[in-house]
Structures are given as C-alpha cells and as structure tokens.
Amino acid sequence: MMNNLMAATLNDSLAQIVTNISTLMDSFWIYIILALAAVVVVWGAYIGIRIAIAHRNEEKINARDMVKNLIIGIIIIFVVAMGAPLLIEGLSAWVGITA
C-alpha cells in the first residue's frame, strides 16, 4: 500500500515536471532559436573578418580552424535543438502523459 502511494506520488511529480518543461520549451523555443541564430551570424561574421585580414600563414590556419569549429558547433546546436523535443516527448510517454 505504501509503495503504491509513493509510486503514485512520484508519477504525479514527474508528470508535473514534464508538463512544466514542455510548457517552458513551447513558450521560449522561438527565442532560443533566434538567439542561437544571432550568435552563429555574429561569430560567422567575426571569423569572416579574421580570414579577410589574415596575412600570415599561421593566421589563415587559425581562421580555418575557427571555421571548422563553427561548423561543428552549428551541427551540435542542430542536433540538440532537434533532440530536446524528442527527449521531452519520450519522457512524457515514459511517465504516461500525452503532451
């Protein structure tokens, strides 16, 4: 009896947490994407300027490495942006809520 009560309380708590996370993600998702896009644009412009003013060979190599890192960062951001809603849906399905 006590275990059933604890399990029900835990499920209710998890359900409330998942609902809150889902609501938070829905309300802030567009702002998060816009902020990440702005960071990528600004950082890309900075790297472009660094490439344009690079005169020495080592500066050009550093700028190319920065471009590679920017592309890797964009891929990671994309994977996280696509994976977060799936993770929330999986968590809500695990708890037993329909989001």
BELGIWO-V848245 format. One record per residue. SS is DSSP state (~ for helix, > for strand, _ for the rest). D_LAST is the distance of its C-alpha to the last C-alpha in Angstrom with 2 decimals. Layout:
<<SS;D_LAST> <SS;D_LAST>>
This chain:
<<_;29.25> <~;28.77> <~;26.65> <~;24.32> <~;24.07> <~;23.42> <~;20.74> <~;18.97> <~;19.37> <~;18.12> <~;14.94> <~;14.43> <~;15.27> <~;12.98> <~;10.00> <~;11.33> <~;11.97> <~;8.63> <~;7.33> <~;10.64> <~;10.58> <~;7.53> <~;9.43> <~;12.59> <~;11.93> <~;11.05> <~;14.20> <~;16.48> <~;15.66> <~;18.51> <~;20.90> <~;20.37> <~;21.10> <~;24.07> <~;25.45> <~;25.35> <~;26.97> <~;29.61> <~;30.42> <~;30.84> <~;33.09> <~;35.19> <~;35.61> <~;36.46> <~;39.07> <~;40.51> <~;40.86> <~;42.43> <~;44.97> <~;45.72> <~;46.43> <~;48.57> <~;50.75> <_;51.06> <_;54.72> <_;55.17> <~;53.86> <~;51.95> <~;50.12> <~;49.08> <~;47.85> <~;45.82> <~;44.31> <~;43.40> <~;41.73> <~;39.73> <~;38.62> <~;37.54> <~;35.60> <~;33.93> <~;32.85> <~;31.53> <~;29.63> <~;28.08> <~;27.02> <~;25.48> <~;23.62> <~;22.33> <~;21.22> <~;19.42> <~;17.80> <~;16.57> <~;15.73> <~;13.75> <~;10.52> <~;11.13> <~;11.83> <~;8.71> <~;6.76> <~;9.76> <~;9.80> <~;6.56> <~;8.10> <~;11.32> <~;10.64> <_;9.42> <_;6.09> <_;3.78> <_;0.00>>
